[in-house]
């Protein structure tokens, strides 16, 4: 059965989303490519080694000075190179009414992002070169385990440390919506500590909500833009989607896979970082030489870029599964479709992007695919007399009592703080 339709969005709405995507794409791709190119040039030529020696000399020239100053220089140069592209993309989004923040606020966020990056990167660089000094040839054995542990720790600390740097959170006032969201989580068997409102409106008009935290830190977070724009039932559908991530342990699984991926990446770094032709090209003596820092950064950046499409494909499957969970939890395909339409229009999304861009960069299915999937789900549960329902003929009159004692582990994905989280 063909469950797609062209009636969900008017030609003008589709054209507006396409126009924004086309206007943003050069800035987005330009920023990515410029950052990667700069990292590769510094890492695969003596330029990076010269940079590390020069900035280290400003602080005394010791090995520790070269590591810390060199790492800081790489972070600052990388963010500076991408700053004009971020400004260009912001200008485009402002033309489409998606930006509410002034340039001063944007600049302050850039400074906060730089400070956060330095706080994270400098101790990592110091620890890395402590390991390489201990064993220039086998440092990656211990490094792989340390990287895995670090990924898990950052996943737990993210909502407590990173999110507050970029947003202010206030408890949602007592009322019908807060009660409904907590009841939804309880019906889903998900323990929630609190329901918070993020002050997203000081930056954007985009709509979003998420569930973040691990165990005792888990909370529902809704953008104030969503609460002021969407119907309460649509907010419930957004949160039901996010609860699906918790039920399926998506972020716990993602954290475990991320930890494993970090460990593998460190092993690859260790093997390639001891390859003599690469070290000679980078102007470094061995992996314990601080001048090898740009080389290791370049290898890491290249691994990240190559793995991007696979990560996006996995993310799209996870998001589609969370959509289905929301439908099964609420049995409300019509409101799910209405919610997807509202999100797409408010965020000026390209509702049906070119397939190649979707495969390479999209972390979520397109709006048309999500709506089509909702209609397919509804069709699966249509009763013999033609009355629509959920699977097994569930009613679509509202949330049903689907309490479960299944264990739930791990948070769902929330905003990373520095880049915005794609909408649900």
Buried (B, 14 or more C-beta within 10 A) or exposed (E): EEEBEEEBBEEEBBEBBBBBBEBBBEBBBBBBEBBBEBBBEBBBBBBBBBBBBBBBEEEEEEEBBBBBBBBBBBBBBBBEBBBEBBBBBBBBBBEBEBBBBEEEEBEEBBEBBBEBBBEBBBEEBEBBBBBBBEBBEBBBEBBBEBBBEBBBEBBBEBBEBBBEBBBEBEEBEEEEBBEBBBEBBEBBBBEBEBBBBBBBBBBBBBBBBBBBBBEEBBBBBBBBBBBEBBEEBBBBBBBBBBBBBBBBBBBBBBBBEBBBBBBBBBBBBBEBBBEEEBBEBBBBEBBBBBBBBBBBBBBBBBBBBEEEEEBBBBBBEBBBBBBBBBBBBBBBBEBBBBBBBBBBBBBBBBBBBEEEEBEEBBBBBBBBBBBBBBBBBBEEBBEEEEEBBBEEEBEBEEBBEBEEEEEBEBBBBBBEBBEBBBBB
